[in-house]
Amino acid sequence: MFVIAATIVRWVDDHQPGIVECKFPDRFGQDWFFHEKLPIVSVEPLDRQSAYPRPCAIACQVIARGRDGQGREIAEVDTEAPWGISSVDGASRFHVLVDQLTELDGR
């Protein structure tokens, strides 16, 4: 499984286990925003009073890899797999820089 490096920017809702707003930029520099349960994106024990921003990770499946016109290694990813995550506007497929991805072993 892969994860995209992202940032928790704020606490959204106290409903257990807590909902946070996360974001990451795509390869074009556009920020994509997500509202997700805290344990899905972070292992930190955060709450409404925590200092933000905080690092987090959004799980994804890598669909394809390639290079852009500037020679940067890029990947098309889908956040719908494995945990059904989509952005606040319903998008789940993104083009990101490979440097934004980390592969997790054993999950």
N, C-alpha and C positions, 0 to 999 in steps of 0.2 A: 504494500500500500504506500502511496505517496501522500505528502501533505504540502500545502502551499504556506509559506511564511506569511503571516497576516498580523494585524494589530487590533486589539480590543480598544475601541475609542470611548465607549461609555457603557454604563449599566442601563438597561432598558426597563426591566421589570423584575419585581421580587418574587414572582410566582416560582415555586420550587422547581428546579434547583437554581433558578436565576437565569435571566435572559440578558445577553450582552450584544452590543453592536460591534461587528468586526469589519475590517476592510483590508483589501489588498489592491495594488495597481496591476493592470494588465500590461502587456508589452508595449502598448501605445501610451501608457501613462494615465489611463482612465481608472479612477478608483471605483471598485465594486463593493457594495455594502451588504452585510448579512446580519440577520437577527437570529441568534442561535443559543441553545442551552449552554451554559458555562462549561459543564464537564465534557461536552463534545469538542470544544476548541482549546481548552486549557486545563491543566492539573492544579493551577494555583487556587488557593482558597480566597477568592475575591468576593466582594459584595459592593453595595451602593457606596460605601465610604472609602473604598480602595482608590488609590491614585491611578489615574489613567493618563496616557495610553499604556498598555501592557502588551507584550508579545503573545501571540497565539498561533495556532496552525489549523488549517481547514483541510480535511481529508479529500482526496480526489483520485481519479483514475486517469492515467496518461493515455490519450487516444493516439497521438502522433507526435513526432519530433521532426525538427528541421532547422533551417537557418533563415534569418530574415535578410533583407537587402544590405544590412550593415554588418553581416557576418555573425551576428549574435545567435547562440543556440536557443531555440524556442520550443515550446511544447503546447499542444492543444490538450486541455484537461477538461474533465467532466466531474463536477462536485456532487452530482446526483448519486454517483457510486463512490464510496460504499454506503453512505449514511443518509442519503436523501437531502442533501443541503443545496439550497438555491439562494440566489441574491434576493434582496427585497423587491426587485422588479421581475423576479421569476427566471432569471438567466441561470444556467448551470454549466455552460460551455464557455471556456475562456482560453485566450492565447497568452501565455506567460513566459518569462525568461526562465530557462532551466535552472539558473542560479537561485530562483525562488522556491525550488522544490527540494524536498528531502525524502529519501526512501526510508521507511520504517521496516525493520525486520521483525518477523514473528507475529504479525498481526493479520 
